[in-house]
Amino acid sequence: MKTAFFEISYEGSLADSHEIDFYDISRALVGFQRTLSLTTHLLLNDQIITQSNALKGANIRLLPPEEGSWTVIAAVGIVAWGGLSVSKDTVAGHLISSAYDYVIKAALGFHIDYGKTLGKQIEEEKIKNPKIKFPIVSRFDSLIEKCQVALEDMHRPIIFSETANSATILSVENDSKKKIGVTLNSDTYYHIGEEIVGSKIEYFSGNISGYNSNSFSGRVYIPELNRVIPFEITESSRSKGNIRKITHSLSVNAQRGDNHLVLSDIGFYGLKVNTKTGRLKRIILTNID
């Protein structure tokens, strides 16, 4: 079994005296575990999970806090990759570190070229290990979205109780430490929620993969983008006819089984909502064909 170690260290304020708010750090550690488990599961299984305890092919253990500011280390034990046993000399730990770095930076709004970084490493490993299935870039877009709330929670000791001023995430291998993502602070926290709403209504087509009738929101798979995008319906577009079209698409896709993301069955107009780096975050649906 290959083990990858990740350290999160909070500095400043009470954290420098080895103290930190109990509730906030408990939430922060849950966020830390969630970002690690979702990233690890995607890399090992080419699948997005929503519950961190659904992690397959690895386990995550927490080591005792260390002296310093306020520091803990998570040990990610990698057992299997897509059902294949993982040897101790596998490159899995290094790839997970690279994937985690990519996810943290992208979720916090920092531009990082997938093709030149993580994508390049994955392509190299595809040649060396043709039996292993690696995730495509669109999966990472979905993963980044799933990790945003967890990343907000990792900021809690900094933003809410203010028992720390910043936090640093590191990958640890032997006696070497490498920084993951960027330093977490008040700026990165407020950057997570920043969005740019487009001014031009655009046309989209796809399949509805989820819908909540209480919040008038859901998720739609768009073949052109090869990913599932969250959407919300404007109040003026919540007519019975439009809702009927959405639920019909949802029903049709449920009946298609494994082929539910093959053909578009609904067309609609909406405004793109992007992050500051230009990644499509969601769509504000204004009308349906």
C-alpha positions as CSV (number, residue, x, y, z in Angstrom):
1,M,0.0,0.0,0.0
2,K,1.2,3.5,-0.9
3,T,0.6,6.2,1.6
4,A,0.5,9.9,0.8
5,F,0.7,12.4,3.6
6,F,-0.9,15.9,3.6
7,E,-0.4,18.5,6.4
8,I,-2.6,21.4,7.2
9,S,-1.1,24.0,9.5
10,Y,-2.9,27.1,10.9
11,E,-0.8,30.1,11.9
12,G,-1.4,33.4,13.7
13,S,-3.5,34.5,16.6
14,L,-4.2,31.8,19.2
15,A,-2.9,29.1,16.8
16,D,0.7,30.3,17.5
17,S,0.1,29.3,21.1
18,H,-1.1,25.8,20.0
19,E,-4.8,26.8,20.6
20,I,-7.7,27.1,18.2
21,D,-11.5,27.2,18.3
22,F,-12.8,23.6,18.9
23,Y,-15.9,23.9,16.7
24,D,-14.3,25.8,13.9
25,I,-11.3,23.4,13.7
26,S,-13.7,20.4,13.7
27,R,-15.5,21.8,10.7
28,A,-12.2,22.6,9.1
29,L,-10.9,19.1,9.5
30,V,-14.1,17.7,8.0
31,G,-13.6,20.0,5.0
32,F,-10.0,18.9,4.8
33,Q,-11.0,15.2,4.8
34,R,-13.7,15.8,2.2
35,T,-11.5,17.6,-0.3
36,L,-8.9,14.8,0.1
37,S,-11.4,12.0,-0.2
38,L,-13.3,13.4,-3.2
39,T,-10.0,14.2,-5.1
40,T,-8.5,10.7,-4.3
41,H,-11.7,8.9,-5.3
42,L,-11.9,10.7,-8.6
43,L,-8.3,9.9,-9.5
44,L,-8.5,6.2,-8.5
45,N,-12.0,5.5,-9.8
46,D,-12.8,8.1,-12.5
47,Q,-16.0,8.9,-10.5
48,I,-17.4,11.9,-8.6
49,I,-18.8,11.1,-5.2
50,T,-20.9,13.3,-3.0
51,Q,-20.3,11.6,0.3
52,S,-16.7,11.4,1.5
53,N,-17.3,8.1,3.2
54,A,-18.0,6.5,-0.2
55,L,-14.2,6.7,-0.9
56,K,-13.0,3.4,-2.6
57,G,-9.5,2.2,-3.1
58,A,-8.0,4.3,-0.3
59,N,-8.5,5.2,3.4
60,I,-7.7,8.5,5.2
61,R,-6.4,8.5,8.7
62,L,-5.5,11.5,11.0
63,L,-2.2,11.5,12.8
64,P,-1.9,13.3,16.2
65,P,-1.5,17.1,16.2
66,E,2.1,18.2,16.0
67,E,3.9,21.0,17.8
68,G,4.2,24.2,15.8
69,S,1.3,26.5,15.3
70,W,-1.7,24.2,15.0
71,T,-0.8,21.3,12.7
72,V,-2.3,17.9,11.8
73,I,-1.3,15.4,9.1
74,A,-3.7,13.2,7.1
75,A,-2.4,9.9,5.8
76,V,-4.1,8.8,2.6
77,G,-3.5,5.1,2.2
78,I,-3.9,4.1,-1.4
79,V,-4.9,0.4,-1.7
80,A,-6.4,0.0,-5.2
81,W,-6.7,2.0,-8.4
82,G,-9.8,1.2,-10.5
83,G,-9.9,-2.2,-8.8
84,L,-6.2,-2.9,-9.5
85,S,-3.9,-3.4,-6.5
86,V,-1.5,-0.6,-5.9
87,S,2.2,-1.4,-5.1
88,K,4.4,0.7,-2.8
89,D,6.4,2.1,-5.7
90,T,3.3,3.4,-7.6
91,V,3.1,7.0,-8.7
92,A,-0.4,7.2,-7.3
93,G,0.7,9.3,-4.3
94,H,2.5,11.9,-6.5
95,L,-0.5,12.1,-8.8
96,I,-2.9,12.6,-5.9
97,S,-0.7,15.5,-4.6
98,S,-0.7,17.1,-8.1
99,A,-4.5,16.6,-8.4
100,Y,-5.1,18.1,-5.0
101,D,-2.9,21.1,-5.8
102,Y,-4.9,21.6,-9.0
103,V,-8.3,21.4,-7.3
104,I,-7.4,23.8,-4.4
105,K,-5.9,26.4,-6.7
106,A,-8.8,26.2,-9.2
107,A,-11.5,26.3,-6.5
108,L,-9.9,29.4,-5.0
109,G,-10.0,31.2,-8.3
110,F,-6.3,30.9,-9.3
111,H,-5.6,30.1,-12.9
112,I,-3.6,26.9,-13.5
113,D,-3.2,25.2,-16.9
114,Y,-4.5,21.7,-16.7
115,G,-2.8,20.6,-19.9
116,K,0.6,21.7,-18.8
117,T,0.4,20.4,-15.2
118,L,-1.9,17.6,-14.1
119,G,-3.0,16.7,-17.6
120,K,0.5,16.3,-18.7
121,Q,1.3,13.9,-15.8
122,I,-1.9,11.9,-16.5
123,E,-1.0,11.5,-20.2
124,E,2.5,10.3,-19.3
125,E,1.0,7.7,-16.8
126,K,-1.5,6.5,-19.4
127,I,1.5,5.4,-21.5
128,K,3.2,3.6,-18.6
129,N,0.0,2.1,-17.2
130,P,-2.5,1.4,-20.0
131,K,-4.7,-0.7,-17.7
132,I,-5.5,2.2,-15.4
133,K,-8.4,4.4,-16.3
134,F,-7.7,8.1,-15.7
135,P,-10.4,10.9,-15.3
136,I,-10.9,13.4,-18.0
137,V,-10.6,17.2,-17.4
138,S,-14.4,17.8,-17.3
139,R,-14.6,15.5,-14.2
140,F,-12.2,17.9,-12.4
141,D,-14.5,20.8,-13.1
142,S,-17.3,18.9,-11.3
143,L,-14.9,18.0,-8.5
144,I,-13.9,21.6,-8.0
145,E,-17.5,22.6,-7.6
146,K,-18.1,19.8,-5.0
147,C,-15.1,21.0,-3.0
148,Q,-16.1,24.6,-2.6
149,V,-18.2,24.3,0.6
150,A,-15.5,22.1,2.1
151,L,-12.9,24.7,1.3
152,E,-15.0,27.4,2.9
153,D,-15.1,25.3,6.1
154,M,-11.3,25.0,6.0
155,H,-11.3,28.8,6.4
156,R,-13.5,28.8,9.6
157,P,-10.8,29.3,12.2
158,I,-9.6,32.2,10.1
159,I,-12.9,33.9,9.3
160,F,-15.4,33.0,12.2
161,S,-13.5,32.6,15.5
162,E,-10.4,34.3,14.2
163,T,-8.3,32.0,16.2
164,A,-5.9,31.7,13.3
165,N,-4.8,34.2,10.5
166,S,-3.9,31.8,7.8
167,A,-3.4,28.1,6.9
168,T,-1.0,26.2,4.7
169,I,-1.5,22.8,3.1
170,L,1.6,20.7,2.3
171,S,2.3,17.3,0.8
172,V,4.9,15.4,2.9
173,E,7.2,12.8,1.5
174,N,10.1,11.5,3.5
175,D,11.8,14.7,4.8
176,S,10.5,16.8,2.0
177,K,7.5,19.1,2.1
178,K,5.8,20.7,-0.9
179,K,3.1,23.4,-0.7
180,I,-0.3,22.5,-2.0
181,G,-2.5,25.2,-3.6
182,V,-2.1,28.6,-2.0
183,T,-2.1,30.0,1.5
184,L,-5.6,30.1,2.9
185,N,-6.6,33.5,4.4
186,S,-9.4,36.0,4.4
187,D,-8.7,37.0,0.8
188,T,-9.0,33.4,-0.5
189,Y,-12.2,32.9,1.5
190,Y,-14.0,35.8,-0.1
191,H,-12.6,34.9,-3.5
192,I,-14.4,31.5,-3.4
193,G,-17.8,33.1,-3.7
194,E,-16.9,35.7,-6.3
195,E,-18.8,35.2,-9.6
196,I,-19.3,37.1,-12.9
197,V,-22.8,37.0,-14.3
198,G,-22.8,37.2,-18.1
199,S,-24.7,40.0,-19.8
200,K,-25.7,38.0,-22.9
201,I,-28.4,35.3,-23.0
202,E,-27.1,32.2,-24.7
203,Y,-28.7,29.0,-26.0
204,F,-27.9,25.6,-24.5
205,S,-29.2,22.0,-25.0
206,G,-28.8,18.9,-22.9
207,N,-30.5,16.6,-20.4
208,I,-31.8,17.3,-16.9
209,S,-30.0,15.1,-14.4
210,G,-31.5,16.6,-11.2
211,Y,-34.2,19.0,-10.1
212,N,-35.4,20.4,-6.8
213,S,-39.0,21.7,-7.0
214,N,-38.6,23.7,-3.8
215,S,-35.6,25.8,-4.9
216,F,-36.4,25.7,-8.6
217,S,-32.8,24.6,-9.2
218,G,-31.1,21.5,-10.6
219,R,-28.4,20.1,-12.8
220,V,-28.2,19.7,-16.5
221,Y,-25.7,17.6,-18.6
222,I,-24.5,19.6,-21.6
223,P,-22.9,17.4,-24.3
224,E,-21.0,20.3,-25.8
225,L,-19.2,20.9,-22.5
226,N,-19.1,17.2,-21.6
227,R,-20.1,18.0,-18.0
228,V,-23.0,18.5,-15.6
229,I,-23.8,22.2,-14.8
230,P,-25.9,23.5,-12.0
231,F,-28.8,25.7,-13.0
232,E,-31.4,27.9,-11.4
233,I,-34.7,29.2,-12.9
234,T,-35.5,32.8,-12.8
235,E,-38.8,33.7,-11.1
236,S,-40.4,34.9,-14.4
237,S,-39.6,31.5,-16.1
238,R,-41.2,29.3,-13.4
239,S,-44.3,28.6,-15.5
240,K,-46.1,25.2,-15.3
241,G,-45.1,24.6,-18.9
242,N,-41.4,25.1,-18.3
243,I,-41.4,23.0,-15.1
244,R,-43.2,20.2,-17.0
245,K,-40.5,20.2,-19.7
246,I,-37.8,20.0,-17.0
247,T,-39.4,17.1,-15.2
248,H,-40.1,15.4,-18.5
249,S,-36.4,15.5,-19.4
250,L,-35.5,14.3,-15.9
251,S,-37.9,11.4,-16.3
252,V,-36.7,10.5,-19.8
253,N,-33.1,10.4,-18.6
254,A,-33.9,8.2,-15.6
255,Q,-35.4,5.7,-18.0
256,R,-32.4,5.7,-20.3
257,G,-30.2,4.0,-17.8
258,D,-26.6,4.0,-18.8
259,N,-27.3,6.0,-22.0
260,H,-29.0,8.9,-20.2
261,L,-26.2,11.4,-21.2
262,V,-26.2,10.5,-24.9
263,L,-28.9,12.7,-26.5
264,S,-30.0,16.2,-25.7
265,D,-33.7,16.4,-25.1
266,I,-34.2,19.9,-23.8
267,G,-33.2,23.3,-25.2
268,F,-33.1,26.5,-23.1
269,Y,-31.8,30.0,-22.8
270,G,-29.8,31.4,-20.0
271,L,-27.0,33.5,-18.6
272,K,-23.6,32.0,-17.8
273,V,-22.2,32.6,-14.3
274,N,-18.4,32.2,-14.3
275,T,-15.7,32.3,-11.7
276,K,-13.1,35.1,-12.0
277,T,-10.9,32.7,-13.9
278,G,-13.6,32.0,-16.5
279,R,-14.7,28.6,-15.4
280,L,-18.5,28.1,-15.9
281,K,-20.0,27.7,-12.4
282,R,-23.8,27.6,-13.1
283,I,-26.5,28.8,-15.5
284,I,-29.4,31.2,-14.8
285,L,-32.2,29.7,-16.9
286,T,-34.4,32.4,-18.5
287,N,-36.6,30.4,-20.9
288,I,-37.1,26.9,-22.3
289,D,-37.8,25.9,-25.9
